[in-house]
Amino acid sequence: GGGSLRPPTGPNDESLVLENLTPGRYWLRLNSSRGYVAAATMGGVDLLRQPLIVGGGSSAPVEVTMRDDNAELEGTVSGVANGPGMVDATPSSTSHQQLWVYCVPLPDSPGRFQQVWVAADGKFTAAAMAPGAYRVLAFKNLQVNIPYRDAEAMRTYENKGQVVHLSAGQKTNVQLQITSDIE
């Protein structure tokens, strides 16, 4: 929408202000290298589940709650073997295929959508997961449009992958099968 992050107004200004946003509806996507976003609200609207609505000339604070009691998910995608068809995780490789793992929060779960890198041996780790319930899916191809915010569209995936429930501080291990691509 053409907006930008305002520079600090002084040495003690720690606020993050988005300026010049075009009026409209936006999905707020917050990422942190440490911890996870447990809540984000604006005027009572849960911005992790509902869009941010920007009107002309409007200004309202977004309250963000961060937590650092991450859950951890690790696992293996079955069917990855040495030799032909082996997954090669190096970006320059074109001879082998990369696998993709997606952690999709179930409806009404406080979890956050996450794409996870898969190593050449089929192993993966997501060390900073927000606690919640997830459907974990593994694909041979990049999935650009998983409709994770649309419960109706996600019914296509309800018999695929594996469902996991992660609590704060919990470490869980899963074994996944490759999910057939959804058309």
Sine and cosine of phi, psi and omega as CSV:
sin_phi,cos_phi,sin_psi,cos_psi,sin_omega,cos_omega
0.00,0.00,0.21,0.98,0.10,-1.00
0.99,0.13,0.09,1.00,-0.01,-1.00
-0.98,0.19,0.17,-0.99,0.04,-1.00
-0.54,-0.84,0.30,-0.96,0.03,-1.00
-1.00,0.07,0.82,-0.58,-0.01,-1.00
-0.94,0.34,0.69,-0.73,0.08,-1.00
-0.92,0.39,0.38,-0.92,0.04,-1.00
-0.85,0.53,0.58,-0.81,0.00,-1.00
-1.00,0.05,-0.17,0.99,0.01,-1.00
-0.11,-0.99,0.03,-1.00,-0.07,-1.00
-0.91,0.42,-0.40,0.92,-0.02,-1.00
-0.97,-0.23,0.12,0.99,-0.01,-1.00
-0.99,0.12,0.96,-0.28,0.02,-1.00
-0.96,-0.28,0.15,0.99,-0.01,-1.00
-0.98,0.21,0.47,-0.88,0.09,-1.00
-0.94,-0.34,0.90,-0.44,-0.07,-1.00
-0.86,-0.51,0.82,-0.57,0.09,-1.00
-1.00,-0.01,0.79,-0.61,-0.01,-1.00
-0.90,-0.44,0.39,-0.92,0.13,-0.99
0.86,0.51,0.59,0.81,0.07,-1.00
-0.98,0.22,0.70,-0.72,0.10,-1.00
-0.95,0.33,0.70,-0.71,0.04,-1.00
-0.81,0.59,0.66,-0.75,0.00,-1.00
0.31,-0.95,-0.22,-0.98,0.00,-1.00
-0.95,-0.32,0.74,-0.67,-0.03,-1.00
-0.75,-0.67,0.62,-0.78,0.17,-0.99
-1.00,-0.01,0.81,-0.58,0.01,-1.00
-0.99,0.15,0.83,-0.56,0.05,-1.00
-0.83,-0.55,0.94,-0.33,-0.03,-1.00
-0.94,-0.33,0.74,-0.68,0.02,-1.00
-0.78,-0.62,0.52,-0.86,0.02,-1.00
-0.64,-0.76,0.59,-0.81,0.06,-1.00
-0.98,0.18,-0.15,0.99,-0.01,-1.00
-0.66,-0.75,0.91,-0.42,0.00,-1.00
0.99,0.13,-0.28,-0.96,-0.03,-1.00
-0.57,-0.82,0.30,-0.95,0.04,-1.00
-1.00,0.10,0.91,-0.41,0.00,-1.00
-1.00,0.07,-0.48,0.88,0.00,-1.00
-0.37,-0.93,0.52,-0.85,0.12,-0.99
-0.54,-0.84,0.90,-0.44,-0.05,-1.00
-0.74,-0.67,0.44,-0.90,0.12,-0.99
-0.64,-0.77,0.92,-0.38,0.01,-1.00
0.83,0.56,0.62,0.78,0.02,-1.00
1.00,0.07,-0.06,1.00,0.02,-1.00
-1.00,-0.02,0.80,-0.59,0.04,-1.00
-0.98,0.21,0.98,-0.21,-0.09,-1.00
-0.97,0.23,-0.07,1.00,0.11,-0.99
-1.00,0.08,-0.26,0.96,-0.01,-1.00
-0.84,-0.54,-0.24,0.97,-0.01,-1.00
-0.76,-0.65,0.46,-0.89,-0.03,-1.00
-0.95,0.32,0.45,-0.89,0.13,-0.99
-0.99,0.15,0.82,-0.57,-0.01,-1.00
-0.96,-0.28,0.86,-0.50,-0.02,-1.00
-0.95,-0.31,0.83,-0.56,0.06,-1.00
-0.97,-0.25,0.24,-0.97,0.02,-1.00
-0.89,0.46,0.80,-0.60,0.05,-1.00
0.95,0.33,0.15,0.99,-0.04,-1.00
-0.99,0.17,0.47,-0.88,0.04,-1.00
-0.52,-0.86,0.86,-0.51,0.01,-1.00
-0.50,-0.87,0.60,-0.80,0.00,-1.00
-0.97,0.23,0.55,-0.83,0.14,-0.99
-0.96,-0.28,0.86,-0.51,0.02,-1.00
-1.00,-0.01,0.83,-0.55,-0.04,-1.00
-0.88,-0.47,0.77,-0.64,0.07,-1.00
-0.94,-0.35,0.86,-0.52,0.03,-1.00
-0.98,-0.21,0.54,-0.84,0.07,-1.00
-0.71,-0.70,0.38,-0.92,0.02,-1.00
-0.80,-0.60,0.39,0.92,0.04,-1.00
-0.99,-0.14,0.81,0.59,-0.07,-1.00
-0.82,0.57,0.43,-0.90,0.24,-0.97
-0.99,-0.16,0.29,-0.96,0.01,-1.00
-0.77,-0.64,0.69,-0.72,0.03,-1.00
-0.84,-0.55,0.79,-0.61,0.11,-0.99
-0.72,-0.69,0.35,-0.94,-0.04,-1.00
-0.05,-1.00,-0.10,-0.99,-0.02,-1.00
-0.70,-0.71,0.66,-0.75,0.11,-0.99
-1.00,-0.08,0.88,-0.48,-0.02,-1.00
-0.93,0.37,0.44,-0.90,0.06,-1.00
1.00,-0.03,0.04,1.00,0.05,-1.00
-1.00,-0.10,0.89,-0.46,-0.06,-1.00
-0.77,-0.64,0.32,-0.95,0.09,-1.00
-0.93,0.36,0.55,-0.84,0.03,-1.00
0.98,-0.19,-0.40,-0.91,-0.05,-1.00
-0.83,0.55,0.70,-0.71,0.01,-1.00
1.00,0.08,-0.03,1.00,0.01,-1.00
-0.91,0.41,0.59,-0.81,0.04,-1.00
-0.98,0.19,0.74,-0.67,0.05,-1.00
-0.91,-0.41,0.87,-0.49,-0.09,-1.00
-1.00,0.06,-0.02,1.00,0.00,-1.00
-0.97,0.24,0.73,-0.69,-0.06,-1.00
-0.88,0.48,-0.45,0.89,-0.08,-1.00
-0.99,0.10,-0.17,0.99,-0.05,-1.00
-0.97,0.24,0.72,-0.70,0.10,-1.00
-0.87,-0.49,-0.06,1.00,-0.06,-1.00
-1.00,0.07,-0.29,0.96,-0.03,-1.00
-0.78,-0.63,0.38,-0.93,-0.10,-0.99
-0.99,-0.12,0.63,-0.77,0.07,-1.00
-1.00,0.06,0.64,-0.77,0.12,-0.99
-0.99,-0.11,0.43,-0.90,0.00,-1.00
-0.79,-0.61,0.74,-0.67,0.07,-1.00
-0.90,-0.44,0.72,-0.70,0.00,-1.00
-0.83,-0.55,0.73,-0.69,0.09,-1.00
-0.96,-0.27,0.95,-0.32,-0.11,-0.99
-0.95,-0.30,0.88,-0.47,0.01,-1.00
-0.90,0.43,0.66,-0.75,0.07,-1.00
-0.95,0.30,0.37,-0.93,0.02,-1.00
-0.81,0.58,0.64,-0.77,0.00,-1.00
0.92,0.40,0.22,0.97,0.07,-1.00
-1.00,-0.03,0.60,-0.80,0.05,-1.00
-0.98,0.20,0.01,1.00,-0.02,-1.00
-0.90,0.44,0.22,-0.97,-0.02,-1.00
-0.85,-0.53,0.67,-0.74,0.07,-1.00
-0.83,0.55,0.70,-0.71,0.00,-1.00
-0.54,-0.84,0.69,-0.73,0.12,-0.99
-0.98,-0.18,0.71,-0.71,-0.10,-1.00
-0.85,-0.52,0.71,-0.70,0.04,-1.00
-0.95,0.30,0.68,-0.73,0.02,-1.00
-0.93,-0.37,0.79,-0.61,0.00,-1.00
-0.96,0.28,0.19,-0.98,-0.04,-1.00
-0.86,0.52,-0.49,0.87,0.00,-1.00
-1.00,0.03,0.11,0.99,0.02,-1.00
1.00,0.02,0.02,1.00,-0.02,-1.00
-1.00,0.00,0.52,-0.85,0.05,-1.00
-0.57,-0.82,0.40,-0.92,0.05,-1.00
-0.63,-0.77,0.73,-0.68,0.15,-0.99
-0.87,-0.50,0.99,-0.16,-0.15,-0.99
-0.99,0.11,-0.28,0.96,-0.09,-1.00
-0.82,-0.57,0.86,0.51,-0.01,-1.00
-1.00,0.04,0.67,-0.74,0.16,-0.99
-0.95,0.31,0.69,-0.73,0.06,-1.00
-0.83,0.55,0.56,-0.83,0.00,-1.00
0.40,-0.91,-0.07,-1.00,0.02,-1.00
-0.97,-0.23,0.73,-0.69,-0.08,-1.00
-0.74,-0.68,0.50,-0.87,0.27,-0.96
-0.98,-0.18,0.85,-0.52,-0.04,-1.00
-0.97,-0.24,0.84,-0.55,-0.10,-0.99
-0.83,-0.56,0.63,-0.78,0.07,-1.00
-0.88,-0.48,0.73,-0.68,-0.02,-1.00
-0.77,-0.64,0.49,-0.87,0.12,-0.99
-0.97,0.23,-0.42,0.91,-0.06,-1.00
-0.87,-0.50,0.50,-0.87,0.08,-1.00
-0.86,0.52,0.75,-0.66,0.03,-1.00
-0.96,-0.28,0.97,-0.25,-0.11,-0.99
-0.99,0.13,-0.44,0.90,-0.12,-0.99
-0.80,-0.60,0.78,0.63,0.11,-0.99
-0.94,0.35,0.87,-0.49,-0.11,-0.99
-0.99,0.16,0.85,0.53,-0.17,-0.98
-0.90,0.43,-0.30,0.95,0.03,-1.00
-1.00,-0.03,-0.02,1.00,-0.06,-1.00
-0.91,-0.42,0.99,-0.17,-0.07,-1.00
-0.85,0.53,-0.63,0.78,0.01,-1.00
-0.89,0.45,-0.74,0.67,-0.01,-1.00
-0.92,0.40,-0.50,0.87,-0.02,-1.00
-0.96,0.29,-0.18,0.98,0.06,-1.00
-0.87,0.49,-0.43,0.90,0.06,-1.00
-0.84,0.54,-0.48,0.88,-0.09,-1.00
-0.98,-0.18,0.01,1.00,-0.19,-0.98
-0.90,0.43,-0.33,0.94,0.07,-1.00
-0.95,-0.30,0.32,0.95,-0.05,-1.00
-0.88,-0.48,0.39,-0.92,0.05,-1.00
0.94,0.35,-0.36,-0.93,-0.03,-1.00
-0.72,-0.69,0.66,-0.75,0.04,-1.00
-1.00,-0.07,0.75,-0.66,0.05,-1.00
-0.79,-0.62,0.53,-0.85,0.06,-1.00
-0.89,-0.45,0.89,-0.46,-0.06,-1.00
-0.94,-0.35,0.77,-0.64,0.06,-1.00
-0.98,-0.22,0.32,-0.95,0.04,-1.00
-0.83,0.56,0.77,-0.64,0.03,-1.00
0.98,0.19,-0.07,1.00,-0.05,-1.00
-0.98,0.18,0.56,-0.83,0.11,-0.99
-0.87,-0.50,0.83,-0.55,-0.08,-1.00
-0.82,-0.58,0.57,-0.82,0.02,-1.00
-0.89,-0.45,0.69,-0.73,0.02,-1.00
-0.76,-0.65,0.45,-0.89,0.12,-0.99
-0.90,-0.43,0.83,-0.55,-0.07,-1.00
-0.90,-0.44,0.51,-0.86,0.19,-0.98
-0.98,-0.18,0.46,-0.89,0.05,-1.00
-0.93,0.36,0.76,-0.65,0.02,-1.00
-0.99,0.10,0.70,-0.71,0.06,-1.00
-0.93,0.37,0.60,-0.80,-0.02,-1.00
-0.87,0.50,0.61,-0.79,0.01,-1.00
-1.00,-0.04,0.76,-0.65,0.02,-1.00
-1.00,-0.05,0.00,0.00,0.00,0.00
